Amino acid sequence: MITMSEKIYSVNEINLKIKDFIDNEINFYDLFIKGEISNIKYYKSGHLYFTLKDENSSINCTAFNYRYKKISNDLKNGDLIKLFGRVNFYEKTGQIQILVSFIEKQDKLGSLFEKLERLKKKYREKGWFDTERKKSLPFLPLNIGVVTSEHGAAIHDIINTTKKRFKNANIYLYPAKVQGTGADVEIAKGIDTLSNLDFIDVIIAGRGGGSIEDLWAFNQEITVKAFYYCKKVTISAVGHESDLLLTDLIADKRASTPTQAIEIILPEKKYFYEILNNKYNILNKIIDNKINSKKEKLISSKNNYTLNNINKLIQIKKEVLSNKYNNLNVLIDNKFKFDKKTLLNKIDVLKKVNPLSILEKGYSIVYKDENVVKTMQNFKKNDIIKIRVSDGEFKAKILDIKRSDNE
């Protein structure tokens, strides 16, 4: 409850008190402030008004015409600046503003690098870059998820390189923006979607090169979290110089280009032949060593047996070893044939479930406005349509429409 002894101020009185306090506070004078310009307005009077903001706050700024000669006239929204001025309180409206004496443009690129270093420090301290938490590549990942633009060069490079190295591998594309507003959200959604598909073995997220501004979606928190929480092996494949992207540091593997990502995932066929040849040589060496070991034992004990017994024993041991050698070769051959048959069966199954395989049988898919057309009701004369076949696509114009009798 208000008593008669209490001082009651008018709005004007309290505003004047605030103004008097600010005007007499030396710490509010001669301030350097940096931030980003928004809501800039040039008036005929020569006065300049704008809002200065950073990630957390904003404040109104005014540059009066008598100081205008000291301030650049090419300022625009989005410019990073450093200004010199003082805090002012306008008692008529009760608003605080900065009265600007001088403005200097700042390097936006430099600001991005500073932000990148802060983010690196943040995630490094959380342990998200630790090598121990990173997953290893599967031996032969045949189902590869890709998050990138469906129109960019990256997806074409990935498909072409896959065909050259291991054509039986399958590429599953999640089309996403990789630059501009909303790109980070689409990339993260693509990674999350592919991560929840059981048959996917590994996920590549990337694009071709560009400026740090173009690639910034790969430094956004939502993208970084998608890489961190992904259940599948992840590869960051963005064409750029090193140490620019957080996804390179957090992904299980890093590739300098989308092409190199496939080269990391899929070894060339000669690699498998080398493995089999090495295994074969190792087995042969083991068998030879055992034969020589047995032979030496027999020779060392020959004085305890007659020559006939020794020869007979040697012959028996040779036959036993020969049988083991032959059996081992048969087992190796059968194992190789079984594994090969199993792999071919899996490849055949994957081909059958591939929605594009039907195109190789003479069928085609018709698109209108990038949407698949399932009925004649979507067509009208002179429409331009796109037809996809097994080895490419082409556009066509509808000259006539004939609907089936059962419509």
VENTABEL-V692323 format. One record per residue. N is the residue number from 1. RES is the residue in three letters. PHI is phi in whole degrees, -180 to 180 (999 if undefined). Layout:
n:N res:RES phi:PHI
n:N res:RES phi:PHI
//
This chain:
n:1 res:MET phi:999
n:2 res:ILE phi:-84
n:3 res:THR phi:-103
n:4 res:MET phi:-67
n:5 res:SER phi:-80
n:6 res:GLU phi:-81
n:7 res:LYS phi:-79
n:8 res:ILE phi:-111
n:9 res:TYR phi:-97
n:10 res:SER phi:-82
n:11 res:VAL phi:-60
n:12 res:ASN phi:-64
n:13 res:GLU phi:-64
n:14 res:ILE phi:-69
n:15 res:ASN phi:-66
n:16 res:LEU phi:-66
n:17 res:LYS phi:-64
n:18 res:ILE phi:-63
n:19 res:LYS phi:-63
n:20 res:ASP phi:-62
n:21 res:PHE phi:-64
n:22 res:ILE phi:-67
n:23 res:ASP phi:-65
n:24 res:ASN phi:-101
n:25 res:GLU phi:-92
n:26 res:ILE phi:-64
n:27 res:ASN phi:-71
n:28 res:PHE phi:-93
n:29 res:TYR phi:-104
n:30 res:ASP phi:51
n:31 res:LEU phi:-105
n:32 res:PHE phi:-102
n:33 res:ILE phi:-133
n:34 res:LYS phi:-120
n:35 res:GLY phi:177
n:36 res:GLU phi:-111
n:37 res:ILE phi:-78
n:38 res:SER phi:-147
n:39 res:ASN phi:53
n:40 res:ILE phi:-74
n:41 res:LYS phi:-140
n:42 res:TYR phi:-100
n:43 res:TYR phi:-108
n:44 res:LYS phi:-60
n:45 res:SER phi:-66
n:46 res:GLY phi:98
n:47 res:HIS phi:-78
n:48 res:LEU phi:-123
n:49 res:TYR phi:-125
n:50 res:PHE phi:-161
n:51 res:THR phi:-107
n:52 res:LEU phi:-105
n:53 res:LYS phi:-137
n:54 res:ASP phi:-132
n:55 res:GLU phi:-67
n:56 res:ASN phi:-116
n:57 res:SER phi:-146
n:58 res:SER phi:-149
n:59 res:ILE phi:-150
n:60 res:ASN phi:-76
n:61 res:CYS phi:-133
n:62 res:THR phi:-136
n:63 res:ALA phi:-121
n:64 res:PHE phi:-79
n:65 res:ASN phi:-62
n:66 res:TYR phi:-73
n:67 res:ARG phi:-108
n:68 res:TYR phi:-63
n:69 res:LYS phi:-65
n:70 res:LYS phi:-88
n:71 res:ILE phi:-117
n:72 res:SER phi:-61
n:73 res:ASN phi:-96
n:74 res:ASP phi:-110
n:75 res:LEU phi:-69
n:76 res:LYS phi:-148
n:77 res:ASN phi:-58
n:78 res:GLY phi:98
n:79 res:ASP phi:-68
n:80 res:LEU phi:-89
n:81 res:ILE phi:-135
n:82 res:LYS phi:-121
n:83 res:LEU phi:-119
n:84 res:PHE phi:-121
n:85 res:GLY phi:-177
n:86 res:ARG phi:-139
n:87 res:VAL phi:-78
n:88 res:ASN phi:-133
n:89 res:PHE phi:-114
n:90 res:TYR phi:-94
n:91 res:GLU phi:-68
n:92 res:LYS phi:-63
n:93 res:THR phi:-113
n:94 res:GLY phi:70
n:95 res:GLN phi:-110
n:96 res:ILE phi:-96
n:97 res:GLN phi:-146
n:98 res:ILE phi:-106
n:99 res:LEU phi:-88
n:100 res:VAL phi:-91
n:101 res:SER phi:-105
n:102 res:PHE phi:-155
n:103 res:ILE phi:-131
n:104 res:GLU phi:-130
n:105 res:LYS phi:-68
n:106 res:GLN phi:-114
n:107 res:ASP phi:-80
n:108 res:LYS phi:-65
n:109 res:LEU phi:-62
n:110 res:GLY phi:-61
n:111 res:SER phi:-64
n:112 res:LEU phi:-64
n:113 res:PHE phi:-64
n:114 res:GLU phi:-62
n:115 res:LYS phi:-64
n:116 res:LEU phi:-61
n:117 res:GLU phi:-65
n:118 res:ARG phi:-65
n:119 res:LEU phi:-67
n:120 res:LYS phi:-58
n:121 res:LYS phi:-61
n:122 res:LYS phi:-61
n:123 res:TYR phi:-77
n:124 res:ARG phi:-66
n:125 res:GLU phi:-67
n:126 res:LYS phi:-80
n:127 res:GLY phi:84
n:128 res:TRP phi:-74
n:129 res:PHE phi:-95
n:130 res:ASP phi:-61
n:131 res:THR phi:-65
n:132 res:GLU phi:-62
n:133 res:ARG phi:-89
n:134 res:LYS phi:-84
n:135 res:LYS phi:-87
n:136 res:SER phi:-91
n:137 res:LEU phi:-68
n:138 res:PRO phi:-66
n:139 res:PHE phi:-59
n:140 res:LEU phi:-142
n:141 res:PRO phi:-74
n:142 res:LEU phi:-92
n:143 res:ASN phi:-120
n:144 res:ILE phi:-112
n:145 res:GLY phi:-87
n:146 res:VAL phi:-131
n:147 res:VAL phi:-114
n:148 res:THR phi:-167
n:149 res:SER phi:-73
n:150 res:GLU phi:-74
n:151 res:HIS phi:-105
n:152 res:GLY phi:-83
n:153 res:ALA phi:-72
n:154 res:ALA phi:-59
n:155 res:ILE phi:-67
n:156 res:HIS phi:-67
n:157 res:ASP phi:-63
n:158 res:ILE phi:-64
n:159 res:ILE phi:-64
n:160 res:ASN phi:-64
n:161 res:THR phi:-67
n:162 res:THR phi:-63
n:163 res:LYS phi:-61
n:164 res:LYS phi:-73
n:165 res:ARG phi:-92
n:166 res:PHE phi:-159
n:167 res:LYS phi:-66
n:168 res:ASN phi:-82
n:169 res:ALA phi:-74
n:170 res:ASN phi:-112
n:171 res:ILE phi:-108
n:172 res:TYR phi:-117
n:173 res:LEU phi:-92
n:174 res:TYR phi:-106
n:175 res:PRO phi:-69
n:176 res:ALA phi:-148
n:177 res:LYS phi:-65
n:178 res:VAL phi:-120
n:179 res:GLN phi:-158
n:180 res:GLY phi:92
n:181 res:THR phi:-60
n:182 res:GLY phi:85
n:183 res:ALA phi:-64
n:184 res:ASP phi:-62
n:185 res:VAL phi:-66
n:186 res:GLU phi:-67
n:187 res:ILE phi:-62
n:188 res:ALA phi:-62
n:189 res:LYS phi:-65
n:190 res:GLY phi:-63
n:191 res:ILE phi:-63
n:192 res:ASP phi:-61
n:193 res:THR phi:-64
n:194 res:LEU phi:-67
n:195 res:SER phi:-62
n:196 res:ASN phi:-91
n:197 res:LEU phi:-94
n:198 res:ASP phi:-60
n:199 res:PHE phi:-81
n:200 res:ILE phi:-73
n:201 res:ASP phi:-96
n:202 res:VAL phi:-153
n:203 res:ILE phi:-126
n:204 res:ILE phi:-105
n:205 res:ALA phi:-126
n:206 res:GLY phi:-178
n:207 res:ARG phi:-171
n:208 res:GLY phi:-75
n:209 res:GLY phi:-73
n:210 res:GLY phi:169
n:211 res:SER phi:-73
n:212 res:ILE phi:-62
n:213 res:GLU phi:-66
n:214 res:ASP phi:-63
n:215 res:LEU phi:-94
n:216 res:TRP phi:-64
n:217 res:ALA phi:-58
n:218 res:PHE phi:-83
n:219 res:ASN phi:-112
n:220 res:GLN phi:-76
n:221 res:GLU phi:-60
n:222 res:ILE phi:-65
n:223 res:THR phi:-71
n:224 res:VAL phi:-60
n:225 res:LYS phi:-65
n:226 res:ALA phi:-63
n:227 res:PHE phi:-63
n:228 res:TYR phi:-64
n:229 res:TYR phi:-92
n:230 res:CYS phi:-64
n:231 res:LYS phi:-82
n:232 res:LYS phi:-102
n:233 res:VAL phi:-64
n:234 res:THR phi:-113
n:235 res:ILE phi:-129
n:236 res:SER phi:-89
n:237 res:ALA phi:-131
n:238 res:VAL phi:-121
n:239 res:GLY phi:-75
n:240 res:HIS phi:-170
n:241 res:GLU phi:-71
n:242 res:SER phi:-72
n:243 res:ASP phi:68
n:244 res:LEU phi:-105
n:245 res:LEU phi:-123
n:246 res:LEU phi:-70
n:247 res:THR phi:-65
n:248 res:ASP phi:-64
n:249 res:LEU phi:-82
n:250 res:ILE phi:-97
n:251 res:ALA phi:-66
n:252 res:ASP phi:-67
n:253 res:LYS phi:-137
n:254 res:ARG phi:-124
n:255 res:ALA phi:-121
n:256 res:SER phi:-76
n:257 res:THR phi:-147
n:258 res:PRO phi:-59
n:259 res:THR phi:-62
n:260 res:GLN phi:-64
n:261 res:ALA phi:-60
n:262 res:ILE phi:-67
n:263 res:GLU phi:-64
n:264 res:ILE phi:-72
n:265 res:ILE phi:-75
n:266 res:LEU phi:-112
n:267 res:PRO phi:-68
n:268 res:GLU phi:-71
n:269 res:LYS phi:-60
n:270 res:LYS phi:-61
n:271 res:TYR phi:-63
n:272 res:PHE phi:-69
n:273 res:TYR phi:-63
n:274 res:GLU phi:-65
n:275 res:ILE phi:-62
n:276 res:LEU phi:-63
n:277 res:ASN phi:-65
n:278 res:ASN phi:-64
n:279 res:LYS phi:-62
n:280 res:TYR phi:-63
n:281 res:ASN phi:-65
n:282 res:ILE phi:-64
n:283 res:LEU phi:-63
n:284 res:ASN phi:-61
n:285 res:LYS phi:-66
n:286 res:ILE phi:-62
n:287 res:ILE phi:-65
n:288 res:ASP phi:-62
n:289 res:ASN phi:-64
n:290 res:LYS phi:-66
n:291 res:ILE phi:-62
n:292 res:ASN phi:-65
n:293 res:SER phi:-64
n:294 res:LYS phi:-65
n:295 res:LYS phi:-63
n:296 res:GLU phi:-65
n:297 res:LYS phi:-64
n:298 res:LEU phi:-67
n:299 res:ILE phi:-65
n:300 res:SER phi:-67
n:301 res:SER phi:-107
n:302 res:LYS phi:-67
n:303 res:ASN phi:-70
n:304 res:ASN phi:-92
n:305 res:TYR phi:-132
n:306 res:THR phi:-73
n:307 res:LEU phi:-60
n:308 res:ASN phi:-65
n:309 res:ASN phi:-63
n:310 res:ILE phi:-64
n:311 res:ASN phi:-62
n:312 res:LYS phi:-66
n:313 res:LEU phi:-65
n:314 res:ILE phi:-61
n:315 res:GLN phi:-62
n:316 res:ILE phi:-63
n:317 res:LYS phi:-62
n:318 res:LYS phi:-62
n:319 res:GLU phi:-65
n:320 res:VAL phi:-62
n:321 res:LEU phi:-65
n:322 res:SER phi:-64
n:323 res:ASN phi:-63
n:324 res:LYS phi:-63
n:325 res:TYR phi:-62
n:326 res:ASN phi:-65
n:327 res:ASN phi:-62
n:328 res:LEU phi:-65
n:329 res:ASN phi:-63
n:330 res:VAL phi:-65
n:331 res:LEU phi:-61
n:332 res:ILE phi:-62
n:333 res:ASP phi:-64
n:334 res:ASN phi:-65
n:335 res:LYS phi:-61
n:336 res:PHE phi:-63
n:337 res:LYS phi:-65
n:338 res:PHE phi:-64
n:339 res:ASP phi:-64
n:340 res:LYS phi:-65
n:341 res:LYS phi:-64
n:342 res:THR phi:-61
n:343 res:LEU phi:-64
n:344 res:LEU phi:-65
n:345 res:ASN phi:-64
n:346 res:LYS phi:-65
n:347 res:ILE phi:-63
n:348 res:ASP phi:-64
n:349 res:VAL phi:-64
n:350 res:LEU phi:-65
n:351 res:LYS phi:-65
n:352 res:LYS phi:-67
n:353 res:VAL phi:-87
n:354 res:ASN phi:-70
n:355 res:PRO phi:-61
n:356 res:LEU phi:-88
n:357 res:SER phi:-64
n:358 res:ILE phi:-63
n:359 res:LEU phi:-65
n:360 res:GLU phi:-71
n:361 res:LYS phi:-93
n:362 res:GLY phi:106
n:363 res:TYR phi:-83
n:364 res:SER phi:-144
n:365 res:ILE phi:-117
n:366 res:VAL phi:-107
n:367 res:TYR phi:-117
n:368 res:LYS phi:-132
n:369 res:ASP phi:55
n:370 res:GLU phi:67
n:371 res:ASN phi:-113
n:372 res:VAL phi:-70
n:373 res:VAL phi:-97
n:374 res:LYS phi:-112
n:375 res:THR phi:-144
n:376 res:MET phi:-67
n:377 res:GLN phi:-66
n:378 res:ASN phi:-86
n:379 res:PHE phi:-103
n:380 res:LYS phi:-146
n:381 res:LYS phi:-58
n:382 res:ASN phi:75
n:383 res:ASP phi:-64
n:384 res:ILE phi:-98
n:385 res:ILE phi:-123
n:386 res:LYS phi:-116
n:387 res:ILE phi:-117
n:388 res:ARG phi:-105
n:389 res:VAL phi:-119
n:390 res:SER phi:-65
n:391 res:ASP phi:-115
n:392 res:GLY phi:158
n:393 res:GLU phi:-148
n:394 res:PHE phi:-150
n:395 res:LYS phi:-103
n:396 res:ALA phi:-144
n:397 res:LYS phi:-117
n:398 res:ILE phi:-79
n:399 res:LEU phi:-95
n:400 res:ASP phi:-152
n:401 res:ILE phi:-127
n:402 res:LYS phi:-127
n:403 res:ARG phi:-88
n:404 res:SER phi:-73
n:405 res:ASP phi:-67
n:406 res:ASN phi:-89
n:407 res:GLU phi:-69
//
